[in-house]
């Protein structure tokens, strides 16, 4: 199966999601957070830096639960930023 390249909008969305998760993590270490969420620290690092622009829902849900972030609030913040970017264009 060939995976199509991500669009610039998808990449930007992944970067926003990663930044929000990083912010929610606060001072908690990436290692502790990743282990508690059941993902590798490298995976979490890639998500937070936007290198994984389309992480699985299960992964995002697990990390969000560990850092105390609401999935609804995360998606709302990502969508709001996307709408603001579209309006500015």
Secondary structure, 3 states (H helix, E strand, C coil): CCCCCCCHHHHHHHHHHHHHHHHHHCCCCHHHHHHHHCCCHHHHHHHHCCCCCCCCHHHHHHHHHHHCCCHHHHHHHHHHHHHHHHHHC
